[in-house]
Amino acid sequence: MKPRGDIFLPQKEDYYAQIQGQLYLTGTKYCDLAVWTLKDFVIIRIERNPAWAENIAKLIRFYYERFYPMFAENSTPSEAEKD
């Protein structure tokens, strides 16, 4: 497969934020994103973006202030916990 410089993942795409978050959380330097369609198959290398690091604090705050409370409120005890 030849490198294709004309294909990239725009930073405004949701996948970009998801990949950057995973790169920072796992300490990984890059991710190879495989994109398949009926017409083509390409692999796009996404490197960790140092400027994106400022979002980590926002994600942690979101998790503890919004996501976790909603998750905990809506979770139900398992059968084992009921006994």
mmCIF file of the N, C-alpha and C atoms, coordinates in Angstrom:
data_MODEL
# 
_entry.id   MODEL 
# 
loop_
_atom_site.group_PDB 
_atom_site.id 
_atom_site.type_symbol 
_atom_site.label_atom_id 
_atom_site.label_alt_id 
_atom_site.label_comp_id 
_atom_site.label_asym_id 
_atom_site.label_entity_id 
_atom_site.label_seq_id 
_atom_site.pdbx_PDB_ins_code 
_atom_site.Cartn_x 
_atom_site.Cartn_y 
_atom_site.Cartn_z 
_atom_site.occupancy 
_atom_site.B_iso_or_equiv 
_atom_site.pdbx_formal_charge 
_atom_site.auth_seq_id 
_atom_site.auth_comp_id 
_atom_site.auth_asym_id 
_atom_site.auth_atom_id 
_atom_site.pdbx_PDB_model_num 
ATOM 1   N N  . MET A 1 1  ? 0.842   -1.170  0.000  1.00 0.00 ? 1  MET A N  1 
ATOM 2   C CA . MET A 1 1  ? 0.000   0.000   0.000  1.00 0.00 ? 1  MET A CA 1 
ATOM 3   C C  . MET A 1 1  ? 0.892   1.240   0.000  1.00 0.00 ? 1  MET A C  1 
ATOM 4   N N  . LYS A 1 2  ? 0.631   2.177   -0.893 1.00 0.00 ? 2  LYS A N  1 
ATOM 5   C CA . LYS A 1 2  ? 1.415   3.396   -0.988 1.00 0.00 ? 2  LYS A CA 1 
ATOM 6   C C  . LYS A 1 2  ? 0.913   4.428   0.026  1.00 0.00 ? 2  LYS A C  1 
ATOM 7   N N  . PRO A 1 3  ? 1.831   5.230   0.583  1.00 0.00 ? 3  PRO A N  1 
ATOM 8   C CA . PRO A 1 3  ? 1.384   6.319   1.457  1.00 0.00 ? 3  PRO A CA 1 
ATOM 9   C C  . PRO A 1 3  ? 0.531   7.309   0.671  1.00 0.00 ? 3  PRO A C  1 
ATOM 10  N N  . ARG A 1 4  ? -0.511  7.806   1.296  1.00 0.00 ? 4  ARG A N  1 
ATOM 11  C CA . ARG A 1 4  ? -1.387  8.770   0.637  1.00 0.00 ? 4  ARG A CA 1 
ATOM 12  C C  . ARG A 1 4  ? -1.444  10.029  1.487  1.00 0.00 ? 4  ARG A C  1 
ATOM 13  N N  . GLY A 1 5  ? -0.734  11.045  1.089  1.00 0.00 ? 5  GLY A N  1 
ATOM 14  C CA . GLY A 1 5  ? -0.701  12.295  1.846  1.00 0.00 ? 5  GLY A CA 1 
ATOM 15  C C  . GLY A 1 5  ? -1.969  13.116  1.728  1.00 0.00 ? 5  GLY A C  1 
ATOM 16  N N  . ASP A 1 6  ? -2.831  12.767  0.770  1.00 0.00 ? 6  ASP A N  1 
ATOM 17  C CA . ASP A 1 6  ? -4.051  13.541  0.567  1.00 0.00 ? 6  ASP A CA 1 
ATOM 18  C C  . ASP A 1 6  ? -5.194  13.089  1.473  1.00 0.00 ? 6  ASP A C  1 
ATOM 19  N N  . ILE A 1 7  ? -5.006  12.014  2.208  1.00 0.00 ? 7  ILE A N  1 
ATOM 20  C CA . ILE A 1 7  ? -6.053  11.505  3.093  1.00 0.00 ? 7  ILE A CA 1 
ATOM 21  C C  . ILE A 1 7  ? -5.606  11.717  4.534  1.00 0.00 ? 7  ILE A C  1 
ATOM 22  N N  . PHE A 1 8  ? -6.463  12.363  5.314  1.00 0.00 ? 8  PHE A N  1 
ATOM 23  C CA . PHE A 1 8  ? -6.130  12.647  6.705  1.00 0.00 ? 8  PHE A CA 1 
ATOM 24  C C  . PHE A 1 8  ? -7.414  12.716  7.523  1.00 0.00 ? 8  PHE A C  1 
ATOM 25  N N  . LEU A 1 9  ? -7.289  12.715  8.829  1.00 0.00 ? 9  LEU A N  1 
ATOM 26  C CA . LEU A 1 9  ? -8.421  12.830  9.731  1.00 0.00 ? 9  LEU A CA 1 
ATOM 27  C C  . LEU A 1 9  ? -8.462  14.252  10.270 1.00 0.00 ? 9  LEU A C  1 
ATOM 28  N N  . PRO A 1 10 ? -9.475  15.037  9.897  1.00 0.00 ? 10 PRO A N  1 
ATOM 29  C CA . PRO A 1 10 ? -9.559  16.416  10.389 1.00 0.00 ? 10 PRO A CA 1 
ATOM 30  C C  . PRO A 1 10 ? -9.683  16.468  11.919 1.00 0.00 ? 10 PRO A C  1 
ATOM 31  N N  . GLN A 1 11 ? -9.078  17.479  12.517 1.00 0.00 ? 11 GLN A N  1 
ATOM 32  C CA . GLN A 1 11 ? -9.093  17.602  13.968 1.00 0.00 ? 11 GLN A CA 1 
ATOM 33  C C  . GLN A 1 11 ? -10.484 17.866  14.527 1.00 0.00 ? 11 GLN A C  1 
ATOM 34  N N  . LYS A 1 12 ? -11.411 18.307  13.705 1.00 0.00 ? 12 LYS A N  1 
ATOM 35  C CA . LYS A 1 12 ? -12.775 18.579  14.177 1.00 0.00 ? 12 LYS A CA 1 
ATOM 36  C C  . LYS A 1 12 ? -13.640 17.316  14.240 1.00 0.00 ? 12 LYS A C  1 
ATOM 37  N N  . GLU A 1 13 ? -13.159 16.218  13.703 1.00 0.00 ? 13 GLU A N  1 
ATOM 38  C CA . GLU A 1 13 ? -13.917 14.966  13.718 1.00 0.00 ? 13 GLU A CA 1 
ATOM 39  C C  . GLU A 1 13 ? -13.916 14.352  15.119 1.00 0.00 ? 13 GLU A C  1 
ATOM 40  N N  . ASP A 1 14 ? -15.025 13.724  15.492 1.00 0.00 ? 14 ASP A N  1 
ATOM 41  C CA . ASP A 1 14 ? -15.126 13.069  16.808 1.00 0.00 ? 14 ASP A CA 1 
ATOM 42  C C  . ASP A 1 14 ? -14.067 11.987  16.983 1.00 0.00 ? 14 ASP A C  1 
ATOM 43  N N  . TYR A 1 15 ? -13.775 11.255  15.916 1.00 0.00 ? 15 TYR A N  1 
ATOM 44  C CA . TYR A 1 15 ? -12.768 10.196  16.006 1.00 0.00 ? 15 TYR A CA 1 
ATOM 45  C C  . TYR A 1 15 ? -11.405 10.746  16.411 1.00 0.00 ? 15 TYR A C  1 
ATOM 46  N N  . TYR A 1 16 ? -11.103 11.967  15.961 1.00 0.00 ? 16 TYR A N  1 
ATOM 47  C CA . TYR A 1 16 ? -9.815  12.565  16.292 1.00 0.00 ? 16 TYR A CA 1 
ATOM 48  C C  . TYR A 1 16 ? -9.691  12.745  17.805 1.00 0.00 ? 16 TYR A C  1 
ATOM 49  N N  . ALA A 1 17 ? -10.719 13.291  18.422 1.00 0.00 ? 17 ALA A N  1 
ATOM 50  C CA . ALA A 1 17 ? -10.697 13.489  19.881 1.00 0.00 ? 17 ALA A CA 1 
ATOM 51  C C  . ALA A 1 17 ? -10.622 12.149  20.607 1.00 0.00 ? 17 ALA A C  1 
ATOM 52  N N  . GLN A 1 18 ? -11.371 11.167  20.135 1.00 0.00 ? 18 GLN A N  1 
ATOM 53  C CA . GLN A 1 18 ? -11.348 9.842   20.756 1.00 0.00 ? 18 GLN A CA 1 
ATOM 54  C C  . GLN A 1 18 ? -9.949  9.241   20.670 1.00 0.00 ? 18 GLN A C  1 
ATOM 55  N N  . ILE A 1 19 ? -9.319  9.341   19.513 1.00 0.00 ? 19 ILE A N  1 
ATOM 56  C CA . ILE A 1 19 ? -7.984  8.778   19.331 1.00 0.00 ? 19 ILE A CA 1 
ATOM 57  C C  . ILE A 1 19 ? -6.968  9.524   20.190 1.00 0.00 ? 19 ILE A C  1 
ATOM 58  N N  . GLN A 1 20 ? -7.030  10.847  20.208 1.00 0.00 ? 20 GLN A N  1 
ATOM 59  C CA . GLN A 1 20 ? -6.085  11.614  21.014 1.00 0.00 ? 20 GLN A CA 1 
ATOM 60  C C  . GLN A 1 20 ? -6.223  11.269  22.491 1.00 0.00 ? 20 GLN A C  1 
ATOM 61  N N  . GLY A 1 21 ? -7.454  11.152  22.972 1.00 0.00 ? 21 GLY A N  1 
ATOM 62  C CA . GLY A 1 21 ? -7.665  10.768  24.367 1.00 0.00 ? 21 GLY A CA 1 
ATOM 63  C C  . GLY A 1 21 ? -7.051  9.418   24.682 1.00 0.00 ? 21 GLY A C  1 
ATOM 64  N N  . GLN A 1 22 ? -7.251  8.462   23.810 1.00 0.00 ? 22 GLN A N  1 
ATOM 65  C CA . GLN A 1 22 ? -6.688  7.129   24.014 1.00 0.00 ? 22 GLN A CA 1 
ATOM 66  C C  . GLN A 1 22 ? -5.160  7.143   23.947 1.00 0.00 ? 22 GLN A C  1 
ATOM 67  N N  . LEU A 1 23 ? -4.601  7.946   23.049 1.00 0.00 ? 23 LEU A N  1 
ATOM 68  C CA . LEU A 1 23 ? -3.148  8.043   22.961 1.00 0.00 ? 23 LEU A CA 1 
ATOM 69  C C  . LEU A 1 23 ? -2.563  8.585   24.267 1.00 0.00 ? 23 LEU A C  1 
ATOM 70  N N  . TYR A 1 24 ? -3.200  9.601   24.825 1.00 0.00 ? 24 TYR A N  1 
ATOM 71  C CA . TYR A 1 24 ? -2.695  10.173  26.076 1.00 0.00 ? 24 TYR A CA 1 
ATOM 72  C C  . TYR A 1 24 ? -2.912  9.235   27.253 1.00 0.00 ? 24 TYR A C  1 
ATOM 73  N N  . LEU A 1 25 ? -4.059  8.589   27.319 1.00 0.00 ? 25 LEU A N  1 
ATOM 74  C CA . LEU A 1 25 ? -4.350  7.702   28.450 1.00 0.00 ? 25 LEU A CA 1 
ATOM 75  C C  . LEU A 1 25 ? -3.478  6.457   28.450 1.00 0.00 ? 25 LEU A C  1 
ATOM 76  N N  . THR A 1 26 ? -3.090  6.000   27.268 1.00 0.00 ? 26 THR A N  1 
ATOM 77  C CA . THR A 1 26 ? -2.263  4.791   27.188 1.00 0.00 ? 26 THR A CA 1 
ATOM 78  C C  . THR A 1 26 ? -0.776  5.092   27.052 1.00 0.00 ? 26 THR A C  1 
ATOM 79  N N  . GLY A 1 27 ? -0.422  6.370   26.846 1.00 0.00 ? 27 GLY A N  1 
ATOM 80  C CA . GLY A 1 27 ? 0.979   6.724   26.674 1.00 0.00 ? 27 GLY A CA 1 
ATOM 81  C C  . GLY A 1 27 ? 1.541   6.320   25.323 1.00 0.00 ? 27 GLY A C  1 
ATOM 82  N N  . THR A 1 28 ? 0.672   6.080   24.364 1.00 0.00 ? 28 THR A N  1 
ATOM 83  C CA . THR A 1 28 ? 1.075   5.652   23.028 1.00 0.00 ? 28 THR A CA 1 
ATOM 84  C C  . THR A 1 28 ? 1.425   6.859   22.161 1.00 0.00 ? 28 THR A C  1 
ATOM 85  N N  . LYS A 1 29 ? 2.373   6.705   21.259 1.00 0.00 ? 29 LYS A N  1 
ATOM 86  C CA . LYS A 1 29 ? 2.827   7.822   20.429 1.00 0.00 ? 29 LYS A CA 1 
ATOM 87  C C  . LYS A 1 29 ? 1.985   8.026   19.171 1.00 0.00 ? 29 LYS A C  1 
ATOM 88  N N  . TYR A 1 30 ? 1.390   6.948   18.658 1.00 0.00 ? 30 TYR A N  1 
ATOM 89  C CA . TYR A 1 30 ? 0.589   7.071   17.447 1.00 0.00 ? 30 TYR A CA 1 
ATOM 90  C C  . TYR A 1 30 ? -0.432  5.935   17.365 1.00 0.00 ? 30 TYR A C  1 
ATOM 91  N N  . CYS A 1 31 ? -1.376  6.115   16.456 1.00 0.00 ? 31 CYS A N  1 
ATOM 92  C CA . CYS A 1 31 ? -2.409  5.110   16.197 1.00 0.00 ? 31 CYS A CA 1 
ATOM 93  C C  . CYS A 1 31 ? -2.536  4.975   14.684 1.00 0.00 ? 31 CYS A C  1 
ATOM 94  N N  . ASP A 1 32 ? -2.685  3.766   14.201 1.00 0.00 ? 32 ASP A N  1 
ATOM 95  C CA . ASP A 1 32 ? -2.957  3.547   12.785 1.00 0.00 ? 32 ASP A CA 1 
ATOM 96  C C  . ASP A 1 32 ? -4.458  3.321   12.629 1.00 0.00 ? 32 ASP A C  1 
ATOM 97  N N  . LEU A 1 33 ? -5.121  4.271   11.998 1.00 0.00 ? 33 LEU A N  1 
ATOM 98  C CA . LEU A 1 33 ? -6.562  4.211   11.784 1.00 0.00 ? 33 LEU A CA 1 
ATOM 99  C C  . LEU A 1 33 ? -6.826  3.569   10.428 1.00 0.00 ? 33 LEU A C  1 
ATOM 100 N N  . ALA A 1 34 ? -7.504  2.440   10.423 1.00 0.00 ? 34 ALA A N  1 
ATOM 101 C CA . ALA A 1 34 ? -7.837  1.743   9.180  1.00 0.00 ? 34 ALA A CA 1 
ATOM 102 C C  . ALA A 1 34 ? -9.210  2.210   8.704  1.00 0.00 ? 34 ALA A C  1 
ATOM 103 N N  . VAL A 1 35 ? -9.263  2.663   7.472  1.00 0.00 ? 35 VAL A N  1 
ATOM 104 C CA . VAL A 1 35 ? -10.509 3.139   6.868  1.00 0.00 ? 35 VAL A CA 1 
ATOM 105 C C  . VAL A 1 35 ? -10.784 2.293   5.632  1.00 0.00 ? 35 VAL A C  1 
ATOM 106 N N  . TRP A 1 36 ? -11.927 1.611   5.644  1.00 0.00 ? 36 TRP A N  1 
ATOM 107 C CA . TRP A 1 36 ? -12.295 0.745   4.532  1.00 0.00 ? 36 TRP A CA 1 
ATOM 108 C C  . TRP A 1 36 ? -13.617 1.209   3.950  1.00 0.00 ? 36 TRP A C  1 
ATOM 109 N N  . THR A 1 37 ? -13.683 1.291   2.639  1.00 0.00 ? 37 THR A N  1 
ATOM 110 C CA . THR A 1 37 ? -14.933 1.540   1.929  1.00 0.00 ? 37 THR A CA 1 
ATOM 111 C C  . THR A 1 37 ? -15.005 0.535   0.786  1.00 0.00 ? 37 THR A C  1 
ATOM 112 N N  . LEU A 1 38 ? -16.091 0.537   0.071  1.00 0.00 ? 38 LEU A N  1 
ATOM 113 C CA . LEU A 1 38 ? -16.213 -0.349  -1.079 1.00 0.00 ? 38 LEU A CA 1 
ATOM 114 C C  . LEU A 1 38 ? -15.237 0.023   -2.189 1.00 0.00 ? 38 LEU A C  1 
ATOM 115 N N  . LYS A 1 39 ? -14.725 1.259   -2.160 1.00 0.00 ? 39 LYS A N  1 
ATOM 116 C CA . LYS A 1 39 ? -13.830 1.722   -3.218 1.00 0.00 ? 39 LYS A CA 1 
ATOM 117 C C  . LYS A 1 39 ? -12.361 1.698   -2.837 1.00 0.00 ? 39 LYS A C  1 
ATOM 118 N N  . ASP A 1 40 ? -12.035 1.713   -1.538 1.00 0.00 ? 40 ASP A N  1 
ATOM 119 C CA . ASP A 1 40 ? -10.635 1.844   -1.151 1.00 0.00 ? 40 ASP A CA 1 
ATOM 120 C C  . ASP A 1 40 ? -10.414 1.369   0.275  1.00 0.00 ? 40 ASP A C  1 
ATOM 121 N N  . PHE A 1 41 ? -9.174  1.146   0.592  1.00 0.00 ? 41 PHE A N  1 
ATOM 122 C CA . PHE A 1 41 ? -8.752  0.815   1.950  1.00 0.00 ? 41 PHE A CA 1 
ATOM 123 C C  . PHE A 1 41 ? -7.475  1.601   2.216  1.00 0.00 ? 41 PHE A C  1 
ATOM 124 N N  . VAL A 1 42 ? -7.480  2.396   3.273  1.00 0.00 ? 42 VAL A N  1 
ATOM 125 C CA . VAL A 1 42 ? -6.287  3.173   3.615  1.00 0.00 ? 42 VAL A CA 1 
ATOM 126 C C  . VAL A 1 42 ? -6.025  3.069   5.111  1.00 0.00 ? 42 VAL A C  1 
ATOM 127 N N  . ILE A 1 43 ? -4.780  3.254   5.468  1.00 0.00 ? 43 ILE A N  1 
ATOM 128 C CA . ILE A 1 43 ? -4.391  3.329   6.867  1.00 0.00 ? 43 ILE A CA 1 
ATOM 129 C C  . ILE A 1 43 ? -3.800  4.710   7.087  1.00 0.00 ? 43 ILE A C  1 
ATOM 130 N N  . ILE A 1 44 ? -4.362  5.428   8.043  1.00 0.00 ? 44 ILE A N  1 
ATOM 131 C CA . ILE A 1 44 ? -3.929  6.788   8.342  1.00 0.00 ? 44 ILE A CA 1 
ATOM 132 C C  . ILE A 1 44 ? -3.225  6.774   9.696  1.00 0.00 ? 44 ILE A C  1 
ATOM 133 N N  . ARG A 1 45 ? -1.988  7.210   9.737  1.00 0.00 ? 45 ARG A N  1 
ATOM 134 C CA . ARG A 1 45 ? -1.253  7.276   11.000 1.00 0.00 ? 45 ARG A CA 1 
ATOM 135 C C  . ARG A 1 45 ? -1.610  8.591   11.691 1.00 0.00 ? 45 ARG A C  1 
ATOM 136 N N  . ILE A 1 46 ? -2.146  8.459   12.919 1.00 0.00 ? 46 ILE A N  1 
ATOM 137 C CA . ILE A 1 46 ? -2.499  9.618   13.739 1.00 0.00 ? 46 ILE A CA 1 
ATOM 138 C C  . ILE A 1 46 ? -1.479  9.690   14.866 1.00 0.00 ? 46 ILE A C  1 
ATOM 139 N N  . GLU A 1 47 ? -0.709  10.759  14.911 1.00 0.00 ? 47 GLU A N  1 
ATOM 140 C CA . GLU A 1 47 ? 0.286   10.923  15.965 1.00 0.00 ? 47 GLU A CA 1 
ATOM 141 C C  . GLU A 1 47 ? -0.296  11.738  17.113 1.00 0.00 ? 47 GLU A C  1 
ATOM 142 N N  . ARG A 1 48 ? 0.217   11.481  18.302 1.00 0.00 ? 48 ARG A N  1 
ATOM 143 C CA . ARG A 1 48 ? -0.223  12.224  19.478 1.00 0.00 ? 48 ARG A CA 1 
ATOM 144 C C  . ARG A 1 48 ? 0.101   13.706  19.262 1.00 0.00 ? 48 ARG A C  1 
ATOM 145 N N  . ASN A 1 49 ? -0.888  14.550  19.506 1.00 0.00 ? 49 ASN A N  1 
ATOM 146 C CA . ASN A 1 49 ? -0.767  15.985  19.298 1.00 0.00 ? 49 ASN A CA 1 
ATOM 147 C C  . ASN A 1 49 ? -0.485  16.657  20.638 1.00 0.00 ? 49 ASN A C  1 
ATOM 148 N N  . PRO A 1 50 ? 0.709   17.238  20.832 1.00 0.00 ? 50 PRO A N  1 
ATOM 149 C CA . PRO A 1 50 ? 1.040   17.866  22.116 1.00 0.00 ? 50 PRO A CA 1 
ATOM 150 C C  . PRO A 1 50 ? 0.067   18.976  22.516 1.00 0.00 ? 50 PRO A C  1 
ATOM 151 N N  . ALA A 1 51 ? -0.499  19.678  21.547 1.00 0.00 ? 51 ALA A N  1 
ATOM 152 C CA . ALA A 1 51 ? -1.444  20.751  21.849 1.00 0.00 ? 51 ALA A CA 1 
ATOM 153 C C  . ALA A 1 51 ? -2.753  20.210  22.418 1.00 0.00 ? 51 ALA A C  1 
ATOM 154 N N  . TRP A 1 52 ? -3.033  18.943  22.175 1.00 0.00 ? 52 TRP A N  1 
ATOM 155 C CA . TRP A 1 52 ? -4.292  18.347  22.628 1.00 0.00 ? 52 TRP A CA 1 
ATOM 156 C C  . TRP A 1 52 ? -4.259  18.021  24.119 1.00 0.00 ? 52 TRP A C  1 
ATOM 157 N N  . ALA A 1 53 ? -3.102  18.021  24.749 1.00 0.00 ? 53 ALA A N  1 
ATOM 158 C CA . ALA A 1 53 ? -2.954  17.637  26.159 1.00 0.00 ? 53 ALA A CA 1 
ATOM 159 C C  . ALA A 1 53 ? -3.812  18.484  27.083 1.00 0.00 ? 53 ALA A C  1 
ATOM 160 N N  . GLU A 1 54 ? -4.075  19.732  26.713 1.00 0.00 ? 54 GLU A N  1 
ATOM 161 C CA . GLU A 1 54 ? -4.898  20.597  27.567 1.00 0.00 ? 54 GLU A CA 1 
ATOM 162 C C  . GLU A 1 54 ? -6.314  20.063  27.747 1.00 0.00 ? 54 GLU A C  1 
ATOM 163 N N  . ASN A 1 55 ? -6.755  19.191  26.866 1.00 0.00 ? 55 ASN A N  1 
ATOM 164 C CA . ASN A 1 55 ? -8.103  18.625  26.974 1.00 0.00 ? 55 ASN A CA 1 
ATOM 165 C C  . ASN A 1 55 ? -8.213  17.532  28.037 1.00 0.00 ? 55 ASN A C  1 
ATOM 166 N N  . ILE A 1 56 ? -7.101  16.978  28.478 1.00 0.00 ? 56 ILE A N  1 
ATOM 167 C CA . ILE A 1 56 ? -7.139  15.892  29.457 1.00 0.00 ? 56 ILE A CA 1 
ATOM 168 C C  . ILE A 1 56 ? -7.803  16.357  30.750 1.00 0.00 ? 56 ILE A C  1 
ATOM 169 N N  . ALA A 1 57 ? -7.448  17.528  31.246 1.00 0.00 ? 57 ALA A N  1 
ATOM 170 C CA . ALA A 1 57 ? -8.068  18.051  32.471 1.00 0.00 ? 57 ALA A CA 1 
ATOM 171 C C  . ALA A 1 57 ? -9.575  18.231  32.279 1.00 0.00 ? 57 ALA A C  1 
ATOM 172 N N  . LYS A 1 58 ? -9.987  18.678  31.102 1.00 0.00 ? 58 LYS A N  1 
ATOM 173 C CA . LYS A 1 58 ? -11.416 18.843  30.809 1.00 0.00 ? 58 LYS A CA 1 
ATOM 174 C C  . LYS A 1 58 ? -12.128 17.493  30.819 1.00 0.00 ? 58 LYS A C  1 
ATOM 175 N N  . LEU A 1 59 ? -11.479 16.476  30.262 1.00 0.00 ? 59 LEU A N  1 
ATOM 176 C CA . LEU A 1 59 ? -12.081 15.137  30.236 1.00 0.00 ? 59 LEU A CA 1 
ATOM 177 C C  . LEU A 1 59 ? -12.220 14.552  31.644 1.00 0.00 ? 59 LEU A C  1 
ATOM 178 N N  . ILE A 1 60 ? -11.209 14.746  32.453 1.00 0.00 ? 60 ILE A N  1 
ATOM 179 C CA . ILE A 1 60 ? -11.265 14.240  33.828 1.00 0.00 ? 60 ILE A CA 1 
ATOM 180 C C  . ILE A 1 60 ? -12.385 14.944  34.595 1.00 0.00 ? 60 ILE A C  1 
ATOM 181 N N  . ARG A 1 61 ? -12.474 16.255  34.447 1.00 0.00 ? 61 ARG A N  1 
ATOM 182 C CA . ARG A 1 61 ? -13.532 17.018  35.121 1.00 0.00 ? 61 ARG A CA 1 
ATOM 183 C C  . ARG A 1 61 ? -14.911 16.557  34.638 1.00 0.00 ? 61 ARG A C  1 
ATOM 184 N N  . PHE A 1 62 ? -15.068 16.381  33.324 1.00 0.00 ? 62 PHE A N  1 
ATOM 185 C CA . PHE A 1 62 ? -16.333 15.904  32.779 1.00 0.00 ? 62 PHE A CA 1 
ATOM 186 C C  . PHE A 1 62 ? -16.695 14.539  33.366 1.00 0.00 ? 62 PHE A C  1 
ATOM 187 N N  . TYR A 1 63 ? -15.728 13.658  33.443 1.00 0.00 ? 63 TYR A N  1 
ATOM 188 C CA . TYR A 1 63 ? -15.976 12.312  33.954 1.00 0.00 ? 63 TYR A CA 1 
ATOM 189 C C  . TYR A 1 63 ? -16.521 12.363  35.381 1.00 0.00 ? 63 TYR A C  1 
ATOM 190 N N  . TYR A 1 64 ? -15.844 13.093  36.255 1.00 0.00 ? 64 TYR A N  1 
ATOM 191 C CA . TYR A 1 64 ? -16.242 13.110  37.661 1.00 0.00 ? 64 TYR A CA 1 
ATOM 192 C C  . TYR A 1 64 ? -17.453 13.993  37.943 1.00 0.00 ? 64 TYR A C  1 
ATOM 193 N N  . GLU A 1 65 ? -17.660 15.051  37.191 1.00 0.00 ? 65 GLU A N  1 
ATOM 194 C CA . GLU A 1 65 ? -18.774 15.961  37.456 1.00 0.00 ? 65 GLU A CA 1 
ATOM 195 C C  . GLU A 1 65 ? -20.060 15.585  36.717 1.00 0.00 ? 65 GLU A C  1 
ATOM 196 N N  . ARG A 1 66 ? -19.941 14.971  35.553 1.00 0.00 ? 66 ARG A N  1 
ATOM 197 C CA . ARG A 1 66 ? -21.132 14.680  34.740 1.00 0.00 ? 66 ARG A CA 1 
ATOM 198 C C  . ARG A 1 66 ? -21.375 13.189  34.509 1.00 0.00 ? 66 ARG A C  1 
ATOM 199 N N  . PHE A 1 67 ? -20.385 12.510  33.953 1.00 0.00 ? 67 PHE A N  1 
ATOM 200 C CA . PHE A 1 67 ? -20.587 11.126  33.545 1.00 0.00 ? 67 PHE A CA 1 
ATOM 201 C C  . PHE A 1 67 ? -20.771 10.196  34.727 1.00 0.00 ? 67 PHE A C  1 
ATOM 202 N N  . TYR A 1 68 ? -19.821 10.183  35.655 1.00 0.00 ? 68 TYR A N  1 
ATOM 203 C CA . TYR A 1 68 ? -19.895 9.232   36.760 1.00 0.00 ? 68 TYR A CA 1 
ATOM 204 C C  . TYR A 1 68 ? -21.151 9.405   37.608 1.00 0.00 ? 68 TYR A C  1 
ATOM 205 N N  . PRO A 1 69 ? -21.532 10.632  37.995 1.00 0.00 ? 69 PRO A N  1 
ATOM 206 C CA . PRO A 1 69 ? -22.772 10.760  38.780 1.00 0.00 ? 69 PRO A CA 1 
ATOM 207 C C  . PRO A 1 69 ? -23.996 10.225  38.032 1.00 0.00 ? 69 PRO A C  1 
ATOM 208 N N  . MET A 1 70 ? -24.080 10.486  36.735 1.00 0.00 ? 70 MET A N  1 
ATOM 209 C CA . MET A 1 70 ? -25.216 9.984   35.959 1.00 0.00 ? 70 MET A CA 1 
ATOM 210 C C  . MET A 1 70 ? -25.167 8.460   35.865 1.00 0.00 ? 70 MET A C  1 
ATOM 211 N N  . PHE A 1 71 ? -23.990 7.924   35.643 1.00 0.00 ? 71 PHE A N  1 
ATOM 212 C CA . PHE A 1 71 ? -23.834 6.476   35.568 1.00 0.00 ? 71 PHE A CA 1 
ATOM 213 C C  . PHE A 1 71 ? -24.204 5.819   36.887 1.00 0.00 ? 71 PHE A C  1 
ATOM 214 N N  . ALA A 1 72 ? -23.697 6.355   37.994 1.00 0.00 ? 72 ALA A N  1 
ATOM 215 C CA . ALA A 1 72 ? -23.956 5.786   39.316 1.00 0.00 ? 72 ALA A CA 1 
ATOM 216 C C  . ALA A 1 72 ? -25.441 5.878   39.661 1.00 0.00 ? 72 ALA A C  1 
ATOM 217 N N  . GLU A 1 73 ? -26.076 6.959   39.284 1.00 0.00 ? 73 GLU A N  1 
ATOM 218 C CA . GLU A 1 73 ? -27.496 7.163   39.574 1.00 0.00 ? 73 GLU A CA 1 
ATOM 219 C C  . GLU A 1 73 ? -28.379 6.180   38.807 1.00 0.00 ? 73 GLU A C  1 
ATOM 220 N N  . ASN A 1 74 ? -27.979 5.841   37.589 1.00 0.00 ? 74 ASN A N  1 
ATOM 221 C CA . ASN A 1 74 ? -28.789 4.976   36.724 1.00 0.00 ? 74 ASN A CA 1 
ATOM 222 C C  . ASN A 1 74 ? -28.414 3.508   36.789 1.00 0.00 ? 74 ASN A C  1 
ATOM 223 N N  . SER A 1 75 ? -27.364 3.171   37.530 1.00 0.00 ? 75 SER A N  1 
ATOM 224 C CA . SER A 1 75 ? -26.973 1.764   37.592 1.00 0.00 ? 75 SER A CA 1 
ATOM 225 C C  . SER A 1 75 ? -27.862 1.033   38.591 1.00 0.00 ? 75 SER A C  1 
ATOM 226 N N  . THR A 1 76 ? -28.082 -0.218  38.332 1.00 0.00 ? 76 THR A N  1 
ATOM 227 C CA . THR A 1 76 ? -28.883 -1.050  39.235 1.00 0.00 ? 76 THR A CA 1 
ATOM 228 C C  . THR A 1 76 ? -27.994 -2.132  39.829 1.00 0.00 ? 76 THR A C  1 
ATOM 229 N N  . PRO A 1 77 ? -28.266 -2.530  41.055 1.00 0.00 ? 77 PRO A N  1 
ATOM 230 C CA . PRO A 1 77 ? -27.435 -3.570  41.659 1.00 0.00 ? 77 PRO A CA 1 
ATOM 231 C C  . PRO A 1 77 ? -27.576 -4.903  40.916 1.00 0.00 ? 77 PRO A C  1 
ATOM 232 N N  . SER A 1 78 ? -26.499 -5.618  40.823 1.00 0.00 ? 78 SER A N  1 
ATOM 233 C CA . SER A 1 78 ? -26.547 -6.936  40.197 1.00 0.00 ? 78 SER A CA 1 
ATOM 234 C C  . SER A 1 78 ? -27.248 -7.895  41.144 1.00 0.00 ? 78 SER A C  1 
ATOM 235 N N  . GLU A 1 79 ? -27.581 -9.047  40.641 1.00 0.00 ? 79 GLU A N  1 
ATOM 236 C CA . GLU A 1 79 ? -28.257 -10.070 41.469 1.00 0.00 ? 79 GLU A CA 1 
ATOM 237 C C  . GLU A 1 79 ? -27.414 -10.423 42.688 1.00 0.00 ? 79 GLU A C  1 
ATOM 238 N N  . ALA A 1 80 ? -26.090 -10.507 42.530 1.00 0.00 ? 80 ALA A N  1 
ATOM 239 C CA . ALA A 1 80 ? -25.216 -10.846 43.634 1.00 0.00 ? 80 ALA A CA 1 
ATOM 240 C C  . ALA A 1 80 ? -25.236 -9.758  44.708 1.00 0.00 ? 80 ALA A C  1 
ATOM 241 N N  . GLU A 1 81 ? -25.358 -8.487  44.307 1.00 0.00 ? 81 GLU A N  1 
ATOM 242 C CA . GLU A 1 81 ? -25.379 -7.389  45.262 1.00 0.00 ? 81 GLU A CA 1 
ATOM 243 C C  . GLU A 1 81 ? -26.692 -7.298  46.021 1.00 0.00 ? 81 GLU A C  1 
ATOM 244 N N  . LYS A 1 82 ? -27.780 -7.848  45.464 1.00 0.00 ? 82 LYS A N  1 
ATOM 245 C CA . LYS A 1 82 ? -29.084 -7.785  46.106 1.00 0.00 ? 82 LYS A CA 1 
ATOM 246 C C  . LYS A 1 82 ? -29.166 -8.660  47.331 1.00 0.00 ? 82 LYS A C  1 
ATOM 247 N N  . ASP A 1 83 ? -28.384 -9.736  47.358 1.00 0.00 ? 83 ASP A N  1 
ATOM 248 C CA . ASP A 1 83 ? -28.457 -10.684 48.483 1.00 0.00 ? 83 ASP A CA 1 
ATOM 249 C C  . ASP A 1 83 ? -27.752 -10.198 49.713 1.00 0.00 ? 83 ASP A C  1 
# 
